[in-house]
């Protein structure tokens, strides 16, 4: 299995969205979220994510095209997977954590050993996750209209217990359970009978490259 190598970006500034995106697009590593794992759900939305990290954050810049947009939820820890949603799951030791975001940057996150025994991320920790969506409540298109959107996320390294050189397993997703055409797309292939993103067995490998 190949390993996703996430570079350290010296010029990264998580507090400056435009420069952050530029750094991720020019010097980060980009991957396609394009695995259709279940024949019952053949709808393929074009989605990719560019990654990098600095001394404080793991940064992800998602780009989605021609999504039948839905963004109903407004408060963290609401069921954003039902909206137009991008996700990042990471496993360290016995536990894994899911970070799920709708097109407005609303986040759901929890950790546990499986999908059933999970502890929700507290509000203070959620507030430390920086989010820069291309859309706002004022600019949302009419629901189910094909739309392009992007979301840049900065997750504190301390929150997920990562430092330079660390290896971990992860997966990246695009979904929308209650969009006009439900879909479940992943970066790393999932070989289960039914749609299920809570599958650490099928996570891919990743590493934060050591700075030089």
C-alpha positions as CSV (number, residue, x, y, z in Angstrom):
1,X,0.0,0.0,0.0
2,X,1.4,3.4,-1.0
3,X,1.8,6.1,1.6
4,X,0.5,9.6,1.4
5,X,3.4,12.0,2.2
6,X,2.1,15.3,3.6
7,X,4.7,18.1,3.3
8,X,5.7,20.7,5.8
9,X,4.9,24.2,4.3
10,X,7.2,26.8,5.7
11,X,5.3,29.8,4.3
12,X,1.9,28.5,5.5
13,X,-0.3,31.0,7.4
14,X,-3.6,29.4,8.6
15,X,-4.9,32.9,9.5
16,X,-4.6,34.1,5.9
17,X,-7.0,31.9,3.8
18,X,-5.9,33.1,0.4
19,X,-2.2,32.5,1.0
20,X,-3.0,29.2,2.7
21,X,-4.9,28.0,-0.3
22,X,-2.1,29.1,-2.6
23,X,0.5,27.3,-0.6
24,X,-1.5,24.1,-0.5
25,X,-2.2,24.2,-4.2
26,X,1.4,24.9,-5.2
27,X,3.4,23.1,-2.5
28,X,1.0,20.7,-0.8
29,X,0.1,17.2,-1.9
30,X,-3.2,16.7,-3.8
31,X,-5.3,13.5,-4.0
32,X,-8.5,12.6,-5.8
33,X,-11.5,11.4,-3.9
34,X,-12.8,9.1,-6.6
35,X,-13.5,5.6,-5.4
36,X,-17.0,4.4,-6.0
37,X,-17.2,1.5,-3.6
38,X,-20.9,0.5,-3.9
39,X,-22.7,-0.2,-7.2
40,X,-26.0,0.9,-5.8
41,X,-24.5,4.4,-5.5
42,X,-22.8,5.2,-8.9
43,X,-23.1,9.0,-8.7
44,X,-19.5,10.4,-8.9
45,X,-19.0,14.0,-7.7
46,X,-15.6,15.4,-8.7
47,X,-13.7,16.0,-5.4
48,X,-10.1,16.4,-4.4
49,X,-8.2,17.6,-1.4
50,X,-4.7,19.2,-1.1
51,X,-2.8,18.7,2.2
52,X,0.1,20.2,4.1
53,X,1.0,21.1,7.6
54,X,2.9,23.8,9.6
55,X,4.0,24.0,13.2
56,X,0.4,24.3,14.5
57,X,-2.0,22.8,12.0
58,X,-2.8,20.0,9.6
59,X,-4.4,21.8,6.7
60,X,-6.8,20.4,4.1
61,X,-8.2,22.3,1.1
62,X,-11.2,20.5,-0.5
63,X,-12.5,21.4,-4.0
64,X,-15.8,20.0,-5.2
65,X,-17.4,20.5,-8.6
66,X,-21.0,20.1,-9.9
67,X,-22.3,19.1,-6.5
68,X,-26.1,19.0,-6.2
69,X,-25.7,21.4,-3.3
70,X,-27.5,21.0,0.0
71,X,-26.4,22.8,3.3
72,X,-29.2,22.7,5.8
73,X,-27.2,22.4,9.1
74,X,-25.7,25.4,10.8
75,X,-24.5,24.2,14.2
76,X,-21.5,22.0,15.0
77,X,-22.3,18.4,15.8
78,X,-25.4,18.4,13.7
79,X,-25.7,15.5,11.1
80,X,-23.7,17.2,8.3
81,X,-23.2,13.9,6.4
82,X,-26.8,14.4,5.2
83,X,-25.7,17.6,3.5
84,X,-23.1,18.1,0.8
85,X,-20.2,16.9,2.9
86,X,-16.5,16.3,2.8
87,X,-14.8,14.2,5.5
88,X,-11.4,13.3,7.0
89,X,-11.0,10.2,9.3
90,X,-7.8,9.5,11.1
91,X,-6.7,6.5,13.2
92,X,-4.0,6.5,15.9
93,X,-3.6,3.5,18.2
94,X,-7.0,1.9,19.0
95,X,-9.0,5.1,18.4
96,X,-10.0,6.9,15.3
97,X,-11.6,10.3,14.9
98,X,-13.9,11.6,12.2
99,X,-14.0,15.2,11.0
100,X,-17.1,15.9,8.8
101,X,-17.9,19.2,7.2
102,X,-20.7,20.5,5.1
103,X,-20.2,23.2,2.5
104,X,-20.6,25.9,5.1
105,X,-17.8,24.4,7.2
106,X,-20.1,23.2,10.0
107,X,-18.3,20.3,11.7
108,X,-19.2,17.0,13.3
109,X,-16.4,15.2,15.1
110,X,-16.1,12.3,17.6
111,X,-13.7,9.5,18.5
112,X,-13.9,5.9,19.5
113,X,-13.0,2.3,18.6
114,X,-15.9,1.9,16.2
115,X,-18.9,3.7,14.8
116,X,-21.0,2.8,17.9
117,X,-18.9,3.6,20.9
118,X,-17.9,7.3,20.2
119,X,-17.3,10.4,22.3
120,X,-18.1,13.8,20.7
121,X,-15.5,16.5,20.5
122,X,-16.1,19.2,23.0
123,X,-17.1,22.7,21.9
124,X,-13.8,24.3,23.0
125,X,-11.9,21.9,20.7
126,X,-14.3,22.4,17.9
127,X,-13.8,26.2,18.1
128,X,-10.1,25.7,17.6
129,X,-10.7,24.1,14.1
130,X,-10.3,27.0,11.6
131,X,-12.7,26.8,8.6
132,X,-12.7,28.9,5.5
133,X,-15.7,28.0,3.2
134,X,-16.1,29.5,-0.3
135,X,-19.9,29.7,0.4
136,X,-21.9,31.4,3.1
137,X,-25.5,31.4,4.1
138,X,-25.9,34.5,1.9
139,X,-24.3,33.0,-1.2
140,X,-25.7,29.5,-1.1
141,X,-27.4,28.6,-4.4
142,X,-30.9,27.2,-4.6
143,X,-30.9,23.7,-3.1
144,X,-30.1,20.9,-5.5
145,X,-28.5,23.3,-8.0
146,X,-25.2,22.0,-9.4
147,X,-22.5,24.1,-7.9
148,X,-18.8,24.3,-7.3
149,X,-17.5,24.9,-3.8
150,X,-14.4,24.7,-1.7
151,X,-13.5,24.4,2.0
152,X,-10.2,25.0,3.7
153,X,-9.8,23.5,7.2
154,X,-7.0,23.9,9.7
155,X,-7.0,21.2,12.4
156,X,-4.7,21.8,15.4
157,X,-1.9,19.2,15.5
158,X,-2.3,19.0,19.3
159,X,-5.9,18.0,18.9
160,X,-5.0,14.9,16.9
161,X,-1.7,14.2,18.6
162,X,0.5,14.6,15.5
163,X,4.0,15.9,15.0
164,X,6.6,15.9,12.2
165,X,7.5,12.4,11.2
166,X,4.4,10.7,12.6
167,X,2.8,8.0,10.6
168,X,-1.0,7.3,10.8
169,X,-3.9,5.8,8.8
170,X,-6.6,7.9,7.3
171,X,-9.3,8.2,4.7
172,X,-11.0,11.1,2.9
173,X,-14.5,11.2,1.7
174,X,-17.2,13.0,-0.2
175,X,-20.8,12.2,0.6
176,X,-24.4,13.4,0.8
177,X,-26.9,11.1,2.4
178,X,-29.9,13.3,1.8
179,X,-28.8,15.2,-1.3
180,X,-30.8,14.8,-4.6
181,X,-28.6,11.9,-5.5
182,X,-27.0,10.2,-2.5
183,X,-23.4,9.3,-2.9
184,X,-20.5,7.8,-1.0
185,X,-17.0,8.4,-2.4
186,X,-13.6,7.7,-0.9
187,X,-9.9,8.2,-1.4
188,X,-8.9,4.7,-0.1
189,X,-11.1,1.9,-1.4
190,X,-13.6,0.3,1.0
191,X,-14.5,-3.3,0.5
192,X,-17.7,-3.7,2.5
193,X,-21.2,-4.8,1.4
194,X,-22.9,-1.6,2.3
195,X,-21.9,2.1,2.5
196,X,-19.9,2.5,5.7
197,X,-17.1,5.1,6.2
198,X,-16.3,3.9,9.7
199,X,-13.9,1.3,8.5
200,X,-10.4,1.8,9.8
201,X,-9.4,-1.5,8.2
202,X,-9.6,0.2,4.8
203,X,-7.9,3.5,5.7
204,X,-4.8,4.4,3.7
205,X,-1.4,5.2,5.1
206,X,-0.1,8.8,5.7
207,X,2.9,10.5,7.1
208,X,3.9,14.0,8.0
209,X,7.2,14.5,6.2
210,X,10.1,15.7,8.4
211,X,11.2,19.3,7.7
212,X,14.7,19.8,6.1
